[in-house]
Amino acid sequence: DEPKIDNSTQEPMNCTNHTAYVQCLPAPNITCKDHLGIEKVFTGLEVGFYKPIACRNVNGYSYKVAVALSLFLGWLGADRFYLGYPALGLLKFCTVGFCGIGSLIDFILISMQIVGPSDGSSYIIDYYGARLTRLSITNATFRKMQTYP
């Protein structure tokens, strides 16, 4: 099944520790053995198992509001005040958005989701909306050697 989405956070219901669980219903007439060797025939109506899916930590900062503030009131620093950066907001206010250049740069950074809320949470974005997935390479990342023909 599709996860049930919380309207206020746009994340799956019961999201804890960046994980939510979705019911999986096996197709009718599927026979499975459990860990004790007991066979069970599913009718398609009962839950077979719960699939873990990833979810994000959100604290009430809307992506749409942040982009709108950056576009229309970025030269006053309203976007930075909203996201929890009062020092940068005051600096943008006093310099009129760094003469407009800082406002343009902030609009691009907020639109691309590079600058987010100061508490480290994610934006509230529609569940099926355009989200940024950050990828990183660490020492634990497997790297496949490139071969040339």
Phi, psi and omega in degrees: 000158172286148179291150175279126187262131175284124183295329183282328182252346183058032176236161179300147178299151177059042177279115176226138180053043178061024179220136172233159183242134181245138179291136174244124182253113178296154179296157179299146178067024173269132180252129180230151173252137176273186184294343178267356180088008180277128180276144178224133177259124182269145178262352183096358181252341182260157182283128178273316179196174178247124181269127176282135175233152182281144174220166186249157177274118178238146181233023174103004179269115183275134178294318181297319180293318180297317180292318179296316177298320180294321182289313187265327183236020180296329180291345174262356180084011183298327180295318180289324174298316181298319183279356175096024177244076186293327181293315178292325177297317178293321178296317177294324179295316183289333182254012182052055177067036183054047181060032176091334182290317179295325178294318178295316179296317179296321178299317179295315182295321179288320179298325180273004179062027175280319175263124180235189178301148185290339181277002177086000179281176179260163175289154168277114180232145178312141186304322178259020181274182182281107179248152177266130174249116182273132177249144178217154178249127178239183178291341179272356181285132177281129179244120179274131181291137180277132179250143180252142181292000000 
